[in-house]
């Protein structure tokens, strides 16, 4: 290749690298800031206000300190699935239609093979953070919210320590996302992205507490005071199927080992940043009007349940012929996780390509590449003609 051509090639390569950096920066900005991808749809009114949801017989089904939208779904403690068909935003009331009974995964806590790992390669690591880090428990913290560091972070820390005692590497990020408003999920999105990028956890949990009357969550487990836990899944994300499989497996284990720990599963209109990674859940550990100690007890039990559900079925030395940890019965879930990751990559790639081809810099780069290609082809065919002569 002639020296002049090499110089032009290097120049084009340098420019391509610069443009790629710009594209990557814009993609990350879109992911972090786009309102369509950070929707949380939580309750931002005064504490004490909440929705009451009724069934088809006008019997109270559940309450939640979040706005309830038509299309939201609810899996009750006795595993009955309902869908919201009517919602009155002015009166904070909604009505749900029974859809079906749900059969949770069959788990045998005494049988090793029945508890399967949640990933093709065993990664005993989880990540924790709190989008609403100011949330607190009034009887213990003296207030419903402590700006900067609320009692919810004490609960998350208890959970992290419980994971570590069970041999699971737990990473807790205590970054503040205050104020507690509609922008909290946008700010916590950056925290979630960093946790995923730096630690590549097997699962990531956004730890919250609810804001409904205490009696809704108060329970006793094995004679100890505890708080029920609600699992929340965002309906608007491509990882919904994988997250649902994880949530149902957690509930199945809890129902057998700690009956009453998992209160229910709620499918909300938002995505709660769950499209960032498969096996991502929002959890509500109790409510603001009971003691923090109840929530901490439940946080310990939850860590035990997740450790069993995710890591209890595939020991590190049980590998297949390719050296991978065997995952009996989880082939479909692995494919679901793969689809979620692939979809995210396709979105990112599409955004990058779109930006590249609509921007001025993209047009300049394409023009230079075309000129470079024409010169190279002309030079190549010119040499062929000379040889024929």
Secondary structure, DSSP 8 states (H G I E B T S, - for coil): --HHHHHHHHHHHHHHHHHHHHHHHHHHHHHHH-GGGS------S-TT--EEEE-TTS-EEEEESS---TT-EEE-TT-EEEEEEEEETTTTEEEEEEEEE-------TT-GGGS--SSSS---EEEEE-TTTTB--HHHHSSSB-SSS-HHHHHHHHHHHHHHHTT-EEEE------S-STTHHHHHHHHHHHHHHHH--SEEEEEEEE-S-GGGTEEEETTEEEE-EEEEEESSSTTHHHHHHHHHHHHHHHHHHSTTSEEEEEEESS-TTGGGSSSEEEEEEEETTS-HHHHHHHHHHHHHHHHHHHHTT--TT-B-TTS-B--TT-HHHHHHHHHHHHHHHHHHHHHHHHHHHHSHHHHHHHHHHHHHHHHHHHHHHHHHHHHH-
